[in-house]
Amino acid sequence: MQENYAETPVAEQLQDLILNNEDVDDFLEDLAVHSSNILGGGVEVHCGVTLKRNKRALTVASSSMQAKLLDEVQYGFGDGPCLHAIATEHTTVVADVRTDNRWPDYFTAVAEFGFYSMMGVPLILGESGGAALNFYAREPDTFRADAVGIAEGYAAQASRALQLALRLAHKSETADHLKRAMDSRTTIDLAVGIVMGQNRCSQDEAFGILKNASSSRNVKLREIAAGIVASIGQGPAQTVFDD
């Protein structure tokens, strides 16, 4: 199967990346590595994945430390091919940083790292924010028309995959929060029942005892409740609070 992977449609390859990673961060790292290999040929290409939200850009994954570093340098200058691609939603190609005059200060820094051609390809995420794939190569004029076409077709599929991954991550996070809330509520209810039994009081009175203990000790209510529940089975439960 591995030898036929290159012949698998891009959409299926990206779906596999989602299915093979339970964590969105791992998916993004695999996406960066996968993206760096889409152009083929004998030129080594590095790739970073930038996500921009609330006017702040961040490299969320990269195929190499060089790609991450070049991304971070670009953010420091406040503009460049990647950020321009996100802002305009159009691919931005730099054939040779030594002859391109659009972002001279940034290009000088890039050249000092030994990279000469770049390409920023936007990922369209809708309300999820802006994003882009940032390609870097040491050889000048690496990203010609055919490479741009491949990258843009790939980015269209990657945008959908990234939207799906972010949506699944959000739902997973929401489910985790809900589970924690339910677990916390169950623990508090159990603790209230224990306090009622130990103190022969009503539910409201028992809950009031827990709240008072939480306030006087400056400890969260669920932690007070968890301590009471945990004490059951370890000897008599200490549920009368006389601070």
MDAnalysis code that builds the backbone (N, CA, C; Angstrom):
import MDAnalysis as mda
import numpy as np

u = mda.Universe.empty(729, n_residues=243, atom_resindex=np.repeat(np.arange(243), 3), trajectory=True)
u.add_TopologyAttr("name", ["N", "CA", "C"] * 243)
u.add_TopologyAttr("resid", np.arange(1, 244))
u.add_TopologyAttr("resname", ["MET", "GLN", "GLU", "ASN", "TYR", "ALA", "GLU", "THR", "PRO", "VAL", "ALA", "GLU", "GLN", "LEU", "GLN", "ASP", "LEU", "ILE", "LEU", "ASN", "ASN", "GLU", "ASP", "VAL", "ASP", "ASP", "PHE", "LEU", "GLU", "ASP", "LEU", "ALA", "VAL", "HIS", "SER", "SER", "ASN", "ILE", "LEU", "GLY", "GLY", "GLY", "VAL", "GLU", "VAL", "HIS", "CYS", "GLY", "VAL", "THR", "LEU", "LYS", "ARG", "ASN", "LYS", "ARG", "ALA", "LEU", "THR", "VAL", "ALA", "SER", "SER", "SER", "MET", "GLN", "ALA", "LYS", "LEU", "LEU", "ASP", "GLU", "VAL", "GLN", "TYR", "GLY", "PHE", "GLY", "ASP", "GLY", "PRO", "CYS", "LEU", "HIS", "ALA", "ILE", "ALA", "THR", "GLU", "HIS", "THR", "THR", "VAL", "VAL", "ALA", "ASP", "VAL", "ARG", "THR", "ASP", "ASN", "ARG", "TRP", "PRO", "ASP", "TYR", "PHE", "THR", "ALA", "VAL", "ALA", "GLU", "PHE", "GLY", "PHE", "TYR", "SER", "MET", "MET", "GLY", "VAL", "PRO", "LEU", "ILE", "LEU", "GLY", "GLU", "SER", "GLY", "GLY", "ALA", "ALA", "LEU", "ASN", "PHE", "TYR", "ALA", "ARG", "GLU", "PRO", "ASP", "THR", "PHE", "ARG", "ALA", "ASP", "ALA", "VAL", "GLY", "ILE", "ALA", "GLU", "GLY", "TYR", "ALA", "ALA", "GLN", "ALA", "SER", "ARG", "ALA", "LEU", "GLN", "LEU", "ALA", "LEU", "ARG", "LEU", "ALA", "HIS", "LYS", "SER", "GLU", "THR", "ALA", "ASP", "HIS", "LEU", "LYS", "ARG", "ALA", "MET", "ASP", "SER", "ARG", "THR", "THR", "ILE", "ASP", "LEU", "ALA", "VAL", "GLY", "ILE", "VAL", "MET", "GLY", "GLN", "ASN", "ARG", "CYS", "SER", "GLN", "ASP", "GLU", "ALA", "PHE", "GLY", "ILE", "LEU", "LYS", "ASN", "ALA", "SER", "SER", "SER", "ARG", "ASN", "VAL", "LYS", "LEU", "ARG", "GLU", "ILE", "ALA", "ALA", "GLY", "ILE", "VAL", "ALA", "SER", "ILE", "GLY", "GLN", "GLY", "PRO", "ALA", "GLN", "THR", "VAL", "PHE", "ASP", "ASP"])
u.atoms.positions = np.array([
    [0.822, -1.206, 0.000],
    [0.000, 0.000, 0.000],
    [0.854, 1.253, 0.000],
    [1.960, 1.245, 0.724],
    [2.780, 2.438, 0.843],
    [3.314, 2.917, -0.505],
    [3.690, 1.960, -1.380],
    [4.270, 2.365, -2.645],
    [3.242, 3.015, -3.557],
    [1.944, 2.813, -3.326],
    [0.905, 3.401, -4.152],
    [0.355, 4.692, -3.562],
    [0.919, 5.120, -2.430],
    [0.362, 6.283, -1.740],
    [0.432, 7.532, -2.609],
    [1.518, 7.687, -3.378],
    [1.677, 8.874, -4.218],
    [0.597, 8.955, -5.288],
    [-0.001, 7.794, -5.647],
    [-1.035, 7.771, -6.667],
    [-2.425, 7.988, -6.074],
    [-2.531, 8.007, -4.761],
    [-3.812, 8.221, -4.109],
    [-4.235, 9.673, -4.280],
    [-5.504, 9.936, -4.629],
    [-5.966, 11.318, -4.765],
    [-5.665, 12.139, -3.515],
    [-5.363, 13.424, -3.736],
    [-4.982, 14.302, -2.627],
    [-6.046, 14.325, -1.542],
    [-7.312, 14.393, -1.929],
    [-8.389, 14.452, -0.937],
    [-8.338, 13.245, -0.006],
    [-8.080, 12.066, -0.567],
    [-8.005, 10.859, 0.256],
    [-6.785, 10.889, 1.161],
    [-5.671, 11.393, 0.646],
    [-4.464, 11.488, 1.465],
    [-4.703, 12.401, 2.667],
    [-5.372, 13.526, 2.430],
    [-5.644, 14.466, 3.520],
    [-6.648, 13.888, 4.513],
    [-7.623, 13.148, 4.005],
    [-8.567, 12.478, 4.902],
    [-7.841, 11.473, 5.785],
    [-6.872, 10.780, 5.197],
    [-6.076, 9.830, 5.982],
    [-5.318, 10.545, 7.094],
    [-4.815, 11.746, 6.806],
    [-4.101, 12.504, 7.836],
    [-5.018, 12.808, 9.014],
    [-6.265, 13.156, 8.714],
    [-7.224, 13.434, 9.788],
    [-7.527, 12.168, 10.574],
    [-7.779, 11.075, 9.859],
    [-8.144, 9.818, 10.510],
    [-7.003, 9.241, 11.337],
    [-5.777, 9.500, 10.918],
    [-4.620, 8.922, 11.603],
    [-4.135, 9.747, 12.783],
    [-4.747, 10.908, 13.013],
    [-4.326, 11.778, 14.110],
    [-5.518, 12.159, 14.975],
    [-5.444, 11.809, 16.252],
    [-6.516, 12.172, 17.168],
    [-6.400, 13.621, 17.627],
    [-5.205, 14.179, 17.542],
    [-4.946, 15.533, 18.020],
    [-4.739, 16.462, 16.828],
    [-5.372, 17.643, 16.858],
    [-5.274, 18.572, 15.734],
    [-3.843, 19.059, 15.533],
    [-3.064, 19.172, 16.607],
    [-1.670, 19.602, 16.472],
    [-0.855, 18.587, 15.680],
    [-1.107, 17.301, 15.945],
    [-0.403, 16.252, 15.197],
    [-0.813, 16.274, 13.725],
    [-2.112, 16.511, 13.487],
    [-2.587, 16.617, 12.103],
    [-1.880, 17.751, 11.374],
    [-1.748, 18.898, 12.035],
    [-1.110, 20.052, 11.408],
    [0.355, 19.780, 11.082],
    [1.053, 19.096, 11.989],
    [2.453, 18.756, 11.721],
    [2.558, 17.838, 10.505],
    [1.674, 16.841, 10.439],
    [1.685, 15.943, 9.282],
    [1.312, 16.695, 8.004],
    [0.387, 17.655, 8.133],
    [-0.014, 18.451, 6.974],
    [1.168, 19.255, 6.437],
    [1.957, 19.829, 7.339],
    [3.118, 20.616, 6.912],
    [4.126, 19.746, 6.164],
    [4.397, 18.567, 6.708],
    [5.348, 17.653, 6.064],
    [4.803, 17.186, 4.716],
    [3.530, 16.815, 4.705],
    [2.888, 16.365, 3.472],
    [2.932, 17.465, 2.417],
    [2.648, 18.697, 2.826],
    [2.626, 19.825, 1.893],
    [3.998, 20.084, 1.290],
    [5.037, 19.861, 2.077],
    [6.397, 20.129, 1.583],
    [6.805, 19.176, 0.467],
    [6.061, 18.080, 0.308],
    [6.422, 17.067, -0.687],
    [5.534, 17.070, -1.925],
    [4.555, 17.970, -1.991],
    [3.565, 17.880, -3.075],
    [4.132, 18.269, -4.438],
    [5.182, 19.085, -4.462],
    [5.691, 19.579, -5.739],
    [6.613, 18.591, -6.437],
    [7.145, 17.639, -5.673],
    [8.027, 16.646, -6.270],
    [9.308, 17.281, -6.789],
    [9.955, 16.623, -7.725],
    [11.190, 17.161, -8.288],
    [12.364, 16.976, -7.354],
    [13.514, 17.491, -7.775],
    [14.729, 17.280, -7.003],
    [15.073, 18.397, -6.052],
    [14.237, 19.442, -5.971],
    [14.524, 20.580, -5.102],
    [13.852, 20.379, -3.751],
    [14.621, 20.545, -2.682],
    [14.057, 20.413, -1.340],
    [13.207, 21.638, -1.020],
    [11.989, 21.392, -0.571],
    [11.057, 22.468, -0.234],
    [10.667, 22.340, 1.229],
    [10.684, 23.456, 1.932],
    [10.265, 23.507, 3.328],
    [8.904, 24.192, 3.392],
    [8.084, 23.790, 4.364],
    [6.730, 24.346, 4.435],
    [6.331, 24.664, 5.871],
    [5.711, 25.823, 6.040],
    [5.118, 26.191, 7.321],
    [3.630, 26.419, 7.140],
    [2.860, 26.179, 8.183],
    [1.418, 26.424, 8.162],
    [1.127, 27.569, 9.116],
    [0.637, 28.669, 8.569],
    [0.332, 29.848, 9.377],
    [-1.168, 29.958, 9.599],
    [-1.551, 30.231, 10.825],
    [-2.943, 30.505, 11.167],
    [-3.000, 31.912, 11.739],
    [-3.918, 32.722, 11.246],
    [-4.037, 34.104, 11.711],
    [-5.424, 34.332, 12.284],
    [-5.453, 34.718, 13.548],
    [-6.708, 35.023, 14.229],
    [-6.525, 36.274, 15.068],
    [-7.560, 37.104, 15.076],
    [-7.515, 38.343, 15.862],
    [-6.261, 39.156, 15.551],
    [-5.927, 39.233, 14.263],
    [-4.794, 40.024, 13.765],
    [-3.431, 39.481, 14.201],
    [-3.397, 38.294, 14.781],
    [-2.127, 37.718, 15.219],
    [-1.830, 36.465, 14.410],
    [-0.645, 36.436, 13.799],
    [-0.233, 35.284, 12.996],
    [0.646, 34.357, 13.822],
    [0.474, 33.066, 13.600],
    [1.232, 32.070, 14.350],
    [1.509, 30.873, 13.455],
    [2.742, 30.381, 13.496],
    [3.064, 29.140, 12.787],
    [2.615, 27.971, 13.651],
    [1.569, 27.291, 13.215],
    [1.007, 26.202, 14.010],
    [1.671, 24.869, 13.690],
    [2.414, 24.817, 12.594],
    [3.132, 23.584, 12.242],
    [4.151, 23.912, 11.161],
    [5.184, 23.079, 11.069],
    [6.203, 23.285, 10.035],
    [6.869, 21.957, 9.716],
    [7.350, 21.854, 8.490],
    [8.039, 20.628, 8.084],
    [9.476, 20.612, 8.573],
    [9.976, 21.771, 9.013],
    [11.358, 21.870, 9.477],
    [11.507, 23.100, 10.358],
    [12.595, 23.136, 11.116],
    [12.871, 24.307, 11.936],
    [13.165, 25.522, 11.062],
    [13.746, 25.306, 9.877],
    [14.031, 26.425, 8.977],
    [12.744, 27.123, 8.558],
    [11.715, 26.334, 8.217],
    [10.439, 26.924, 7.808],
    [9.819, 27.720, 8.948],
    [9.857, 27.162, 10.142],
    [9.298, 27.862, 11.299],
    [10.048, 29.163, 11.556],
    [11.362, 29.117, 11.458],
    [12.174, 30.308, 11.702],
    [11.878, 31.391, 10.674],
    [11.803, 31.016, 9.399],
    [11.529, 31.993, 8.349],
    [10.137, 32.592, 8.498],
    [9.179, 31.780, 8.945],
    [7.841, 32.306, 9.236],
    [7.906, 33.348, 10.346],
    [8.581, 32.994, 11.428],
    [8.644, 33.886, 12.587],
    [9.345, 35.199, 12.236],
    [10.376, 35.124, 11.407],
    [11.065, 36.344, 10.973],
    [10.099, 37.233, 10.188],
    [9.277, 36.612, 9.350],
    [8.295, 37.373, 8.573],
    [7.304, 38.093, 9.482],
    [6.828, 37.398, 10.517],
    [5.896, 38.042, 11.444],
    [6.557, 39.240, 12.121],
    [7.845, 39.099, 12.387],
    [8.575, 40.189, 13.022],
    [8.605, 41.440, 12.166],
    [8.681, 41.260, 10.845],
    [8.666, 42.405, 9.936],
    [7.243, 42.899, 9.660],
    [6.252, 42.082, 10.006],
    [4.864, 42.512, 9.867],
    [4.256, 42.352, 8.490],
    [5.012, 41.853, 7.526],
    [4.476, 41.636, 6.186],
    [5.431, 40.745, 5.410],
    [4.906, 40.175, 4.327],
    [5.690, 39.266, 3.514],
    [4.754, 38.399, 2.692],
    [5.276, 37.472, 1.918],
    [4.453, 36.657, 1.020],
    [3.319, 35.911, 1.717],
    [3.617, 35.308, 2.851],
    [2.607, 34.535, 3.577],
    [1.482, 35.432, 4.081],
    [1.834, 36.492, 4.775],
    [0.831, 37.399, 5.332],
    [0.054, 38.100, 4.219],
    [0.729, 38.393, 3.121],
    [0.055, 39.007, 1.973],
    [-0.946, 38.034, 1.357],
    [-0.576, 36.761, 1.284],
    [-1.475, 35.744, 0.733],
    [-2.730, 35.611, 1.589],
    [-2.563, 35.666, 2.901],
    [-3.718, 35.585, 3.795],
    [-4.613, 36.804, 3.620],
    [-4.003, 37.990, 3.558],
    [-4.768, 39.238, 3.472],
    [-5.531, 39.355, 2.158],
    [-4.916, 38.910, 1.061],
    [-5.527, 39.072, -0.264],
    [-6.259, 37.828, -0.748],
    [-6.010, 36.696, -0.076],
    [-6.551, 35.402, -0.497],
    [-6.084, 35.048, -1.910],
    [-4.870, 35.468, -2.235],
    [-4.258, 35.137, -3.520],
    [-2.825, 34.645, -3.292],
    [-2.415, 33.705, -4.110],
    [-1.059, 33.168, -4.017],
    [-0.023, 34.261, -4.295],
    [1.015, 34.274, -3.480],
    [2.089, 35.255, -3.630],
    [3.401, 34.517, -3.873],
    [4.019, 34.769, -5.018],
    [5.242, 34.064, -5.406],
    [6.424, 35.029, -5.424],
    [7.532, 34.574, -4.884],
    [8.788, 35.324, -4.930],
    [9.800, 34.454, -5.665],
    [10.178, 34.868, -6.869],
    [11.106, 34.069, -7.673],
    [12.518, 34.117, -7.107],
    [12.932, 35.307, -6.663],
    [14.288, 35.468, -6.127],
    [14.285, 36.658, -5.171],
    [14.556, 36.387, -3.910],
    [14.508, 37.461, -2.903],
    [15.562, 38.530, -3.170],
    [16.582, 38.200, -3.968],
    [17.659, 39.160, -4.236],
    [17.272, 40.195, -5.286],
    [16.209, 39.908, -6.044],
    [15.794, 40.843, -7.097],
    [14.369, 41.354, -6.912],
    [13.638, 40.807, -5.946],
    [12.267, 41.239, -5.663],
    [12.315, 42.386, -4.653],
    [11.618, 43.478, -4.960],
    [11.700, 44.685, -4.128],
    [10.491, 44.924, -3.226],
    [9.596, 43.956, -3.115],
    [8.371, 44.211, -2.355],
    [8.598, 44.307, -0.849],
    [9.394, 43.426, -0.287],
    [9.656, 43.434, 1.155],
    [11.167, 43.303, 1.368],
    [11.910, 44.331, 1.029],
    [13.377, 44.233, 0.981],
    [14.031, 43.852, 2.301],
    [13.558, 44.399, 3.415],
    [14.188, 44.083, 4.705],
    [14.016, 42.604, 5.045],
    [12.805, 42.107, 4.848],
    [12.555, 40.689, 5.119],
    [13.354, 39.815, 4.161],
    [13.378, 40.183, 2.893],
    [14.093, 39.380, 1.903],
    [15.592, 39.330, 2.188],
    [16.132, 40.417, 2.706],
    [17.550, 40.411, 3.082],
    [17.812, 39.369, 4.162],
    [16.897, 39.307, 5.139],
    [17.028, 38.325, 6.217],
    [16.899, 36.905, 5.682],
    [15.955, 36.683, 4.765],
    [15.756, 35.353, 4.179],
    [17.012, 34.908, 3.428],
    [17.586, 35.816, 2.661],
    [18.790, 35.486, 1.893],
    [19.949, 35.114, 2.807],
    [20.009, 35.749, 3.961],
    [21.084, 35.435, 4.907],
    [20.972, 34.003, 5.429],
    [19.753, 33.443, 5.402],
    [19.553, 32.048, 5.811],
    [19.763, 31.083, 4.646],
    [20.063, 31.630, 3.466],
    [20.351, 30.768, 2.324],
    [19.140, 30.322, 1.542],
    [18.013, 31.017, 1.687],
    [16.806, 30.699, 0.922],
    [16.543, 31.839, -0.056],
    [16.118, 31.473, -1.287],
    [15.998, 32.502, -2.324],
    [14.629, 32.565, -2.998],
    [13.836, 31.508, -2.916],
    [12.494, 31.580, -3.502],
    [11.448, 31.164, -2.482],
    [10.269, 31.779, -2.608],
    [9.207, 31.579, -1.623],
    [7.853, 31.595, -2.327],
    [6.879, 31.009, -1.651],
    [5.505, 31.064, -2.159],
    [4.535, 30.961, -0.987],
    [3.598, 31.905, -0.909],
    [2.538, 31.852, 0.092],
    [1.229, 31.512, -0.594],
    [0.574, 30.443, -0.148],
    [-0.677, 29.992, -0.763],
    [-1.775, 30.028, 0.295],
    [-2.830, 30.820, 0.076],
    [-3.863, 30.955, 1.111],
    [-4.682, 29.687, 1.293],
    [-5.082, 29.457, 2.535],
    [-6.041, 28.411, 2.877],
    [-7.314, 29.122, 3.319],
    [-8.398, 28.863, 2.645],
    [-9.649, 29.568, 2.918],
    [-10.411, 28.827, 4.012],
    [-10.571, 29.489, 5.162],
    [-11.206, 28.842, 6.313],
    [-12.530, 29.475, 6.705],
    [-12.985, 30.489, 5.992],
    [-14.236, 31.143, 6.349],
    [-14.115, 31.866, 7.673],
    [-15.075, 31.630, 8.564],
    [-15.097, 32.321, 9.851],
    [-14.037, 31.809, 10.818],
    [-13.352, 30.729, 10.467],
    [-12.335, 30.171, 11.367],
    [-11.052, 30.996, 11.389],
    [-10.955, 31.998, 10.490],
    [-9.760, 32.835, 10.454],
    [-9.026, 32.678, 9.140],
    [-7.847, 33.271, 9.049],
    [-7.046, 33.168, 7.845],
    [-5.901, 32.196, 8.043],
    [-5.452, 31.598, 6.951],
    [-4.347, 30.640, 7.043],
    [-3.630, 30.582, 5.703],
    [-2.432, 30.039, 5.727],
    [-1.669, 29.903, 4.490],
    [-0.617, 28.819, 4.626],
    [-0.259, 28.252, 3.485],
    [0.901, 27.374, 3.382],
    [2.057, 28.227, 2.879],
    [3.186, 28.153, 3.557],
    [4.346, 28.961, 3.205],
    [5.469, 28.047, 2.728],
    [5.818, 28.156, 1.462],
    [6.836, 27.292, 0.871],
    [8.150, 28.062, 0.719],
    [9.246, 27.391, 1.045],
    [10.579, 27.993, 0.947],
    [11.519, 27.029, 0.229],
    [12.381, 27.579, -0.622],
    [13.387, 26.758, -1.307],
    [14.691, 27.542, -1.412],
    [15.793, 26.808, -1.388],
    [17.101, 27.460, -1.499],
    [17.415, 27.848, -2.944],
    [16.810, 27.152, -3.891],
    [17.049, 27.447, -5.301],
    [16.135, 28.581, -5.757],
    [16.662, 29.578, -6.474],
    [15.796, 30.631, -7.006],
    [14.874, 30.091, -8.096],
    [13.754, 30.780, -8.286],
    [12.793, 30.455, -9.347],
    [12.281, 29.019, -9.251],
    [12.092, 28.557, -8.020],
    [11.583, 27.193, -7.817],
    [10.094, 27.100, -8.117],
    [9.349, 28.134, -7.767],
    [7.888, 28.049, -7.827],
    [7.364, 28.713, -9.103],
    [7.464, 27.978, -10.208],
    [6.994, 28.464, -11.501],
    [5.500, 28.180, -11.657],
    [4.973, 28.473, -12.840],
    [3.531, 28.385, -13.062],
    [2.976, 26.995, -12.761],
    [3.698, 25.954, -13.171],
    [3.193, 24.603, -12.931],
    [3.151, 24.296, -11.440],
    [4.170, 24.758, -10.694],
    [4.196, 24.542, -9.244],
    [3.078, 25.315, -8.559],
    [2.809, 26.523, -9.046],
    [1.725, 27.331, -8.480],
    [0.386, 26.624, -8.675],
    [0.171, 26.084, -9.869],
    [-1.079, 25.373, -10.142],
    [-1.268, 24.171, -9.239],
    [-0.201, 23.409, -9.046],
    [-0.261, 22.245, -8.156],
    [-0.565, 22.682, -6.728],
    [0.140, 23.720, -6.280],
    [-0.022, 24.183, -4.900],
    [-1.421, 24.723, -4.652],
    [-1.971, 25.454, -5.608],
    [-3.311, 26.019, -5.428],
    [-4.380, 24.931, -5.427],
    [-4.234, 23.937, -6.297],
    [-5.177, 22.818, -6.284],
    [-5.105, 22.045, -4.983],
    [-3.884, 21.863, -4.510],
    [-3.679, 21.175, -3.231],
    [-4.271, 21.989, -2.086],
    [-4.054, 23.308, -2.102],
    [-4.540, 24.166, -1.020],
    [-6.061, 24.144, -0.921],
    [-6.737, 24.027, -2.064],
    [-8.199, 23.956, -2.041],
    [-8.663, 22.734, -1.253],
    [-7.981, 21.603, -1.450],
    [-8.311, 20.389, -0.704],
    [-7.857, 20.501, 0.751],
    [-6.680, 21.083, 0.959],
    [-6.157, 21.224, 2.322],
    [-7.028, 22.146, 3.159],
    [-7.622, 23.162, 2.528],
    [-8.516, 24.070, 3.250],
    [-9.695, 23.310, 3.840],
    [-10.275, 22.431, 3.040],
    [-11.414, 21.639, 3.522],
    [-10.983, 20.704, 4.647],
    [-9.829, 20.081, 4.472],
    [-9.334, 19.164, 5.504],
    [-9.056, 19.909, 6.802],
    [-8.465, 21.100, 6.694],
    [-8.148, 21.877, 7.890],
    [-9.415, 22.361, 8.577],
    [-10.403, 22.798, 7.799],
    [-11.680, 23.200, 8.394],
    [-12.302, 22.041, 9.162],
    [-12.265, 20.850, 8.566],
    [-12.832, 19.673, 9.222],
    [-12.073, 19.346, 10.497],
    [-10.746, 19.398, 10.439],
    [-9.931, 19.091, 11.618],
    [-10.208, 20.074, 12.747],
    [-10.317, 21.365, 12.411],
    [-10.596, 22.380, 13.431],
    [-11.992, 22.195, 14.017],
    [-12.944, 21.828, 13.159],
    [-14.311, 21.612, 13.638],
    [-14.374, 20.404, 14.568],
    [-13.696, 19.328, 14.193],
    [-13.673, 18.140, 15.044],
    [-12.979, 18.433, 16.369],
    [-11.900, 19.226, 16.310],
    [-11.187, 19.584, 17.537],
    [-12.072, 20.406, 18.453],
    [-12.852, 21.321, 17.856],
    [-13.757, 22.153, 18.657],
    [-14.834, 21.302, 19.311],
    [-15.388, 20.356, 18.542],
    [-16.426, 19.492, 19.105],
    [-15.863, 18.597, 20.197],
    [-14.641, 18.108, 19.990],
    [-14.002, 17.273, 21.007],
    [-13.758, 18.068, 22.279],
    [-13.308, 19.322, 22.106],
    [-13.059, 20.183, 23.267],
    [-14.358, 20.481, 23.998],
    [-15.427, 20.738, 23.223],
    [-16.730, 20.996, 23.835],
    [-17.219, 19.775, 24.593],
    [-17.036, 18.595, 23.992],
    [-17.453, 17.358, 24.655],
    [-16.666, 17.128, 25.939],
    [-15.363, 17.433, 25.905],
    [-14.533, 17.285, 27.109],
    [-14.996, 18.226, 28.207],
    [-15.293, 19.471, 27.819],
    [-15.778, 20.440, 28.808],
    [-17.097, 19.975, 29.416],
    [-17.992, 19.453, 28.558],
    [-19.283, 18.976, 29.044],
    [-19.103, 17.802, 29.989],
    [-18.206, 16.875, 29.626],
    [-17.961, 15.716, 30.484],
    [-17.411, 16.149, 31.840],
    [-16.457, 17.107, 31.812],
    [-15.896, 17.588, 33.077],
    [-16.963, 18.263, 33.924],
    [-17.840, 19.014, 33.258],
    [-18.915, 19.685, 33.992],
    [-19.865, 18.669, 34.609],
    [-20.181, 17.616, 33.843],
    [-21.077, 16.583, 34.356],
    [-20.425, 15.811, 35.499],
    [-19.131, 15.500, 35.332],
    [-18.411, 14.802, 36.400],
    [-18.374, 15.646, 37.664],
    [-18.139, 16.949, 37.480],
    [-18.088, 17.860, 38.625],
    [-19.439, 17.925, 39.313],
    [-20.498, 18.008, 38.500],
    [-21.851, 18.082, 39.066],
    [-22.180, 16.805, 39.831],
    [-21.800, 15.653, 39.268],
    [-22.054, 14.374, 39.938],
    [-21.316, 14.301, 41.265],
    [-20.067, 14.732, 41.285],
    [-19.270, 14.712, 42.514],
    [-19.890, 15.604, 43.576],
    [-20.339, 16.792, 43.164],
    [-20.972, 17.716, 44.121],
    [-22.262, 17.116, 44.666],
    [-23.062, 16.501, 43.784],
    [-24.315, 15.882, 44.240],
    [-24.046, 14.760, 45.239],
    [-23.004, 13.953, 44.962],
    [-22.649, 12.884, 45.897],
    [-22.223, 13.457, 47.241],
    [-21.416, 14.523, 47.188],
    [-20.949, 15.139, 48.431],
    [-22.108, 15.719, 49.223],
    [-23.063, 16.333, 48.539],
    [-24.250, 16.871, 49.219],
    [-24.991, 15.755, 49.939],
    [-25.136, 14.608, 49.264],
    [-25.814, 13.478, 49.896],
    [-25.087, 12.984, 51.131],
    [-23.746, 12.959, 51.062],
    [-22.951, 12.520, 52.216],
    [-23.128, 13.483, 53.383],
    [-23.066, 14.787, 53.082],
    [-23.230, 15.797, 54.133],
    [-24.623, 15.712, 54.749],
    [-25.635, 15.485, 53.927],
    [-27.007, 15.343, 54.440],
    [-27.094, 14.181, 55.424],
    [-26.469, 13.047, 55.052],
    [-26.520, 11.884, 55.925],
    [-25.751, 12.078, 57.213],
    [-24.588, 12.703, 57.130],
    [-23.746, 12.892, 58.308],
    [-24.304, 13.950, 59.250],
    [-24.967, 14.951, 58.690],
    [-25.417, 16.076, 59.510],
    [-26.930, 16.115, 59.719],
    [-27.633, 15.152, 59.125],
    [-29.093, 15.093, 59.234],
    [-29.712, 16.453, 58.894],
    [-29.373, 16.923, 57.703],
    [-29.866, 18.228, 57.273],
    [-30.494, 18.115, 55.892],
    [-31.111, 19.197, 55.432],
    [-31.744, 19.205, 54.118],
    [-30.694, 19.349, 53.017],
    [-31.140, 19.170, 51.766],
    [-30.233, 19.308, 50.626],
    [-29.680, 20.726, 50.539],
    [-30.564, 21.716, 50.719],
    [-30.110, 23.108, 50.661],
    [-29.100, 23.409, 51.761],
    [-29.346, 22.884, 52.948],
    [-28.425, 23.121, 54.061],
    [-27.072, 22.449, 53.795],
    [-27.122, 21.238, 53.233],
    [-25.876, 20.531, 52.928],
    [-25.066, 21.278, 51.872],
    [-25.754, 21.780, 50.852],
    [-25.062, 22.537, 49.809],
    [-24.474, 23.824, 50.383],
    [-25.214, 24.435, 51.323],
    [-24.708, 25.636, 51.980],
    [-23.446, 25.352, 52.777],
    [-23.396, 24.196, 53.425],
    [-22.198, 23.809, 54.182],
    [-20.998, 23.683, 53.246],
    [-21.211, 23.060, 52.082],
    [-20.128, 22.919, 51.107],
    [-19.663, 24.285, 50.596],
    [-20.605, 25.167, 50.306],
    [-20.249, 26.492, 49.799],
    [-19.476, 27.289, 50.840],
    [-19.907, 27.190, 52.086],
    [-19.198, 27.901, 53.159],
    [-17.767, 27.382, 53.305],
    [-17.613, 26.053, 53.215],
    [-16.279, 25.466, 53.313],
    [-15.398, 25.914, 52.152],
    [-16.001, 25.989, 50.960],
    [-15.266, 26.437, 49.783],
    [-14.783, 27.876, 49.949],
    [-15.662, 28.729, 50.466],
    [-15.313, 30.146, 50.640],
    [-14.273, 30.345, 51.728],
    [-14.476, 29.685, 52.870],
    [-13.574, 29.898, 54.003],
    [-12.180, 29.345, 53.744],
    [-12.094, 28.287, 52.948],
    [-10.795, 27.673, 52.662],
    [-10.191, 28.151, 51.345],
    [-10.966, 28.954, 50.594],
    [-10.527, 29.440, 49.284],
    [-10.155, 28.282, 48.357],
    [-11.014, 27.276, 48.365],
    [-10.843, 26.082, 47.535],
    [-12.097, 25.923, 46.690],
    [-11.938, 25.521, 45.446],
    [-13.093, 25.371, 44.568],
    [-14.073, 24.345, 45.126],
    [-15.357, 24.608, 44.877],
    [-16.418, 23.758, 45.408],
    [-16.246, 22.305, 44.978],
    [-15.889, 22.089, 43.716],
    [-15.760, 20.706, 43.239],
    [-14.602, 19.980, 43.920],
    [-13.563, 20.738, 44.334],
    [-12.442, 20.113, 45.035],
    [-12.839, 19.731, 46.458],
    [-13.629, 20.588, 47.101],
    [-14.166, 20.245, 48.427],
    [-15.012, 18.986, 48.322],
    [-15.884, 18.962, 47.294],
    [-16.771, 17.812, 47.101],
    [-15.975, 16.548, 46.811],
    [-14.955, 16.665, 45.970],
    [-14.142, 15.498, 45.622],
    [-13.437, 14.939, 46.847],
    [-12.983, 15.819, 47.740],
    [-12.323, 15.367, 48.963],
    [-13.261, 14.580, 49.856],
    [-14.509, 15.039, 49.938],
    [-15.499, 14.334, 50.764],
    [-15.806, 12.961, 50.177],
    [-16.029, 12.917, 48.859],
    [-16.342, 11.645, 48.210],
    [-15.169, 10.681, 48.330],
    [-13.939, 11.196, 48.179],
    [-12.755, 10.347, 48.268],
    [-12.556, 9.791, 49.668],
    [-13.032, 10.528, 50.682],
    [-12.835, 10.082, 52.062],
    [-13.701, 8.879, 52.410],
    [-14.749, 8.665, 51.645],
    [-15.591, 7.491, 51.877],
    [-14.802, 6.248, 51.482],
    [-14.731, 5.290, 52.363],
    [-13.939, 4.090, 52.126],
    [-12.561, 4.193, 52.737],
    [-12.224, 5.372, 53.268],
    [-10.934, 5.556, 53.926],
    [-11.146, 5.889, 55.402],
    [-12.218, 5.328, 55.984],
    [-12.540, 5.652, 57.369],
    [-13.732, 6.578, 57.402],
    [-14.121, 7.036, 58.571],
    [-15.278, 7.921, 58.694],
    [-15.083, 9.194, 57.887],
    [-16.118, 9.595, 57.145],
    [-16.042, 10.820, 56.360],
    [-16.122, 12.033, 57.257],
    [-15.214, 12.980, 57.036],
    [-15.205, 14.209, 57.815],
    [-16.029, 15.246, 57.068],
    [-17.296, 15.344, 57.403],
    [-18.180, 16.206, 56.624],
    [-18.806, 17.323, 57.434],
    [-18.431, 17.484, 58.666],
    [-18.946, 18.583, 59.474],
    [-17.870, 19.654, 59.521],
    [-18.181, 20.853, 59.018],
    [-17.203, 21.925, 58.931],
    [-17.456, 22.934, 60.037],
    [-16.541, 23.036, 60.972],
    [-16.637, 23.995, 62.065],
    [-15.380, 24.843, 62.067],
    [-15.240, 25.706, 61.032],
    [-14.048, 26.542, 60.930],
    [-14.155, 27.722, 61.889],
])
